[in-house]
């Protein structure tokens, strides 16, 4: 009896074990097919995502829509932002990365349409009607208007930081000026003076250039003005915020001027101090990093070109470039749309040598100085990825350099410089007259 019972128990246990094995096998089969189905779903989703991304990239590269007014831009249905890794033409700078952190990421890079500019600088929207008339009778197609100078913000800005400093002058209504220019087919470039801001340096000495003892400095070769510190990202943010405000008002391009350190000379002979040499990037690193940062936040984000003015001397003097933080070989590789060297003959020393030629009184040779200065910098500017070169042209008389050292600049002298830059292989230019007072003439039309 006991032996038979044991056999029954064994059979029951065997049957139970078989059922458990069958259930486990069924579960394994279900899990296997579930994995296959999930994999197929993920592949399909990823394929769709890539397709959308590809279409977005192609659209941004081929679009010719005017994006000067961001409010008029069409947008795709809202999706999860995808960070785009930017291709930088400058090599990664480990010291800059450690000092300022990584460059800002851009969720969707907008391609900035390049405009071939033949421009006039007109200050705070000065002499608008006269200069519009010049534009209608010449190749002039753009105006450079001061958004911010070294004594304040000239347009009707609502930037709170500027208002708190008392920097907003409000000389003109930006929206109205932009509208008038656009009505006459004129491209609007908003100029912002960057680090030469003695008023800001006074109101916020913590943002100014200081000596090793922490004292704010004034520079005798900069009209005894203080400068704000180009290493300080708070200054960067302020300048970029002003640019974005102007873009929202319809400005077509942003131009940064005084993107440099002061010419280092002080009455007391003290030296500026930016930090320990082994952990502090160079002045050139600081300017390039600011331009790269601004380019990402302005040009790549809004599709509005960003340009930078530079000293003409940096095309021929590497030492001067190091002192002010402008390096001709690399500033054009920061990704900005254009670099604008200020190649005014009157600004060169007497005598000066350019491209193997010596000029005893450079201001007397407008064509020769412009041509040879550009030829000196031609090799660096021909590098792959280099920005468009758009020279500033002297359209003023520099009587302050002394009798016999200057000439009265007429339409002929201005156009001679345009011919020189064309002969050097360039097509774009901006005329500079601080009073926005230009002689009548077909600028560019007879230069070739």
Secondary structure, DSSP 8 states (H G I E B T S, - for coil): -HHHHHHHHHHHHHHHHHHHHHHHHHHHHHHHHHHHHHHHHHHHHHHHHHHHHHHHHHHHHH-----SSGGG-----------B----SS---HHHHHHH-S---BSS---------EEEE-TTTTTHHHHHHHHHTSS--EEEEEEEETTEEEE----HHHHHHT-EEEEE-HHHHHHHHHHTT-EEEEEEE-S--HHHHHHTGGGB-BBTTS-B--BGGGTTB--B-TT-HHHHHHHHHHHHHHHHTT-SEEEEE--S------SS---B--S-TTTS--HHHHHHHHHHHHIIIIIIHH--EEEEEEEGGGGT-HHHHHHHT--HHHHTTSS-SEEEEE--GGGS-SSEEETTEEETTGGG-HHHHHHHHHHHTHHHHTSTT--EEEEEEE-S--GGG-TTT-----HHHHHHHHHHHHHTT--EEEEE-TT-----S-TTTTT-
